Amino acid sequence: MAILVENIRDEWVYSASLTMIAISMSIRKAGGGNNRLPPKSRSFVFAALLLAGAFSCASVNAETLEEFAVKTAVTLNLAIFTEWPEHAFKSEDEDLRFCVIGDNTVQQAFEQLSAKKIGSHSVAIFNINRNRNIDDCHIVFISGQDRLQLAQLHAAALGKPILTVDDTEGLTTFKGIVNLQKNNDKLTLNINLDLARQAGFIMSARLLKVANVITANP
């Protein structure tokens, strides 16, 4: 089931309200084609994100960012520009479940997404601990976990339609689908495309353009 943005302008306005805080991403590699959204709609959404600075190559001092508001906005945009496989949803209007593992700051940032719409799906936020089964999650944002805990969560999601996003710094191999790292005062979006495809995800070429794309499975 493809998650498409029906109320594109509404979704953009909300996304921009977060991302205007400022975000800097490193543009590393172009992606392939993805024609799930009508061309005019795709162009509008991506142009809007560029204007908002959501996926900007301009350098912004990371110390000036509202860090988790930015990471929340990035995660929202990941959901907008990613298609889940058909079997990931039981119905056309089932909630898109964001599971958040992190401290109160992280959880409060993600609560701002509650009840937002992505296509026909409402965003539902669940604050969970690392020991909970994540099979009911569509997206899991992982923050503040050590390497062993992170590896266990990634292993639990492997091959399932669960989009894992973590902000663990200093990683040289990426065993989750998405990793956000601050490098030289920039936020770099790392996407393990092999793992994404293994889980059945289709990611927009426009998303991949602003990411450091890893195509070799770790």
C-alpha positions as CSV (number, residue, x, y, z in Angstrom):
1,M,0.0,0.0,0.0
2,A,1.5,3.3,-1.1
3,I,1.3,6.2,1.3
4,L,0.6,9.2,-0.9
5,V,0.1,12.8,0.2
6,E,-3.5,13.7,-0.6
7,N,-3.5,17.0,1.2
8,I,0.0,18.0,-0.1
9,R,-0.3,21.6,0.8
10,D,-1.5,20.9,4.3
11,E,1.2,18.4,5.0
12,W,3.8,20.8,3.6
13,V,2.6,23.6,5.8
14,Y,3.0,21.5,8.9
15,S,6.3,20.1,7.8
16,A,7.7,23.5,7.0
17,S,6.6,24.9,10.3
18,L,9.0,22.4,11.9
19,T,11.8,22.5,9.3
20,M,12.0,26.3,9.1
21,I,13.8,26.0,12.4
22,A,16.7,25.0,10.2
23,I,18.2,21.8,9.0
24,S,21.4,21.0,7.0
25,M,21.8,17.8,5.1
26,S,24.8,16.6,3.0
27,I,23.8,15.9,-0.6
28,R,25.9,12.9,-1.5
29,K,24.2,10.8,-4.3
30,A,21.3,11.0,-6.7
31,G,18.6,8.3,-6.5
32,G,16.5,6.4,-9.1
33,G,13.0,7.2,-10.4
34,N,9.8,6.9,-8.5
35,N,6.6,7.9,-10.2
36,R,4.0,7.1,-7.5
37,L,3.1,10.8,-7.0
38,P,1.8,12.8,-10.0
39,P,4.7,14.8,-11.5
40,K,3.2,18.2,-10.5
41,S,2.5,17.1,-7.0
42,R,6.0,15.6,-6.6
43,S,7.6,18.8,-7.9
44,F,5.5,21.0,-5.5
45,V,6.3,19.0,-2.4
46,F,10.0,18.8,-3.1
47,A,10.3,22.4,-4.1
48,A,8.5,23.4,-0.9
49,L,10.8,21.3,1.2
50,L,13.8,22.8,-0.5
51,L,12.5,26.3,0.1
52,A,11.9,25.5,3.8
53,G,15.4,24.2,4.2
54,A,14.2,20.8,5.1
55,F,16.7,19.2,2.7
56,S,19.2,22.0,2.3
57,C,22.9,21.7,1.5
58,A,23.5,25.1,3.1
59,S,25.7,24.9,6.2
60,V,23.9,25.6,9.4
61,N,25.5,25.5,12.8
62,A,24.1,22.5,14.6
63,E,24.2,24.3,17.9
64,T,21.5,26.7,16.6
65,L,19.1,23.9,15.8
66,E,16.2,22.7,17.9
67,E,17.7,19.3,17.5
68,F,14.8,16.9,18.1
69,A,12.2,19.2,16.4
70,V,14.5,18.9,13.3
71,K,14.8,15.1,13.7
72,T,11.0,14.9,14.1
73,A,10.5,16.9,10.9
74,V,13.0,14.7,9.0
75,T,11.2,11.5,10.2
76,L,7.9,12.9,9.1
77,N,9.3,13.6,5.6
78,L,10.8,10.1,5.5
79,A,7.3,8.8,6.0
80,I,5.9,11.2,3.3
81,F,8.5,10.1,0.7
82,T,8.5,6.4,1.5
83,E,6.0,3.7,0.3
84,W,5.2,0.8,2.6
85,P,4.5,-2.7,1.0
86,E,0.9,-3.7,0.6
87,H,0.8,-6.1,3.6
88,A,2.0,-3.4,6.0
89,F,-1.5,-2.1,6.6
90,K,-4.7,-3.9,7.4
91,S,-6.9,-1.2,5.8
92,E,-6.6,1.9,3.7
93,D,-7.1,4.2,6.7
94,E,-5.2,2.3,9.4
95,D,-3.1,4.5,11.6
96,L,0.6,5.0,10.7
97,R,2.2,4.0,14.0
98,F,5.3,6.0,15.0
99,C,7.0,4.2,17.9
100,V,9.5,6.4,19.8
101,I,12.3,5.1,22.0
102,G,14.1,7.9,23.9
103,D,13.9,10.3,26.7
104,N,11.2,12.8,27.5
105,T,12.6,15.4,25.1
106,V,12.4,13.0,22.2
107,Q,9.0,11.9,23.1
108,Q,7.6,15.4,23.5
109,A,9.0,16.4,20.1
110,F,7.2,13.5,18.4
111,E,3.9,14.1,20.2
112,Q,3.6,17.1,17.9
113,L,3.0,14.8,15.0
114,S,0.0,13.0,16.7
115,A,-3.1,12.9,14.5
116,K,-1.4,14.5,11.5
117,K,-2.4,12.9,8.2
118,I,-0.2,11.3,5.6
119,G,-2.5,10.3,2.7
120,S,-5.4,8.3,4.2
121,H,-3.4,7.5,7.4
122,S,-3.4,9.3,10.7
123,V,-0.1,9.4,12.6
124,A,-0.3,7.7,16.0
125,I,2.5,8.2,18.4
126,F,3.6,5.5,20.9
127,N,6.3,6.0,23.5
128,I,7.8,2.6,24.1
129,N,10.8,1.1,25.8
130,R,13.4,-1.0,24.1
131,N,12.1,-4.2,25.5
132,R,8.7,-3.9,23.9
133,N,7.9,-5.9,20.7
134,I,8.1,-3.5,17.8
135,D,6.2,-5.7,15.3
136,D,3.1,-3.4,15.5
137,C,5.2,-0.3,14.6
138,H,5.5,1.2,11.1
139,I,8.3,3.6,12.1
140,V,10.6,3.2,15.1
141,F,12.7,6.3,16.1
142,I,15.6,5.2,18.3
143,S,17.5,7.7,20.4
144,G,19.9,7.4,23.3
145,Q,20.6,3.7,23.1
146,D,23.9,2.0,23.4
147,R,25.3,-0.1,20.5
148,L,24.1,-3.4,21.8
149,Q,20.6,-2.1,22.4
150,L,20.6,-0.6,19.0
151,A,21.8,-3.8,17.4
152,Q,19.0,-5.8,19.1
153,L,16.3,-3.4,17.9
154,H,17.7,-3.4,14.3
155,A,17.7,-7.2,14.4
156,A,14.1,-7.3,15.6
157,A,13.1,-5.1,12.6
158,L,15.2,-6.9,9.9
159,G,13.2,-7.8,6.8
160,K,9.9,-6.4,8.3
161,P,8.0,-3.4,7.0
162,I,9.3,-1.3,10.0
163,L,11.2,1.8,9.1
164,T,14.0,2.2,11.7
165,V,15.4,5.6,12.2
166,D,18.2,6.2,14.8
167,D,20.5,9.1,15.7
168,T,23.4,7.2,17.0
169,E,26.6,9.0,16.2
170,G,30.0,7.6,15.1
171,L,28.7,4.6,13.3
172,T,30.8,3.3,10.4
173,T,28.4,0.5,9.4
174,F,24.6,1.0,9.3
175,K,22.5,-2.0,10.2
176,G,19.3,0.0,10.4
177,I,17.5,1.6,7.5
178,V,18.0,5.3,8.4
179,N,20.7,6.9,10.5
180,L,21.0,10.6,11.3
181,Q,24.4,11.9,12.3
182,K,25.8,15.3,13.1
183,N,29.1,15.7,11.1
184,N,30.9,19.0,11.0
185,D,27.9,20.8,12.3
186,K,25.7,19.2,9.6
187,L,23.0,16.6,9.9
188,T,23.7,13.8,7.5
189,L,20.9,11.4,6.4
190,N,22.3,7.9,5.9
191,I,20.0,5.4,4.2
192,N,20.8,1.7,3.8
193,L,19.0,1.1,0.6
194,D,19.6,-2.6,0.6
195,L,17.9,-3.0,3.9
196,A,15.0,-0.7,2.9
197,R,14.4,-2.8,-0.2
198,Q,14.7,-6.0,1.8
199,A,11.9,-4.7,4.0
200,G,9.8,-3.9,1.0
201,F,10.1,-0.1,1.1
202,I,10.2,2.1,-2.0
203,M,11.9,5.4,-1.3
204,S,11.5,8.5,-3.5
205,A,14.4,9.4,-5.7
206,R,14.1,12.9,-4.3
207,L,14.7,11.6,-0.8
208,L,17.7,9.6,-2.0
209,K,19.1,12.7,-3.6
210,V,19.7,14.3,-0.3
211,A,21.0,11.2,1.5
212,N,24.2,9.3,1.8
213,V,23.0,6.1,0.2
214,I,24.5,2.8,1.3
215,T,23.9,-0.1,-1.1
216,A,26.2,-2.7,0.4
217,N,24.5,-4.7,3.1
218,P,26.6,-4.7,6.3
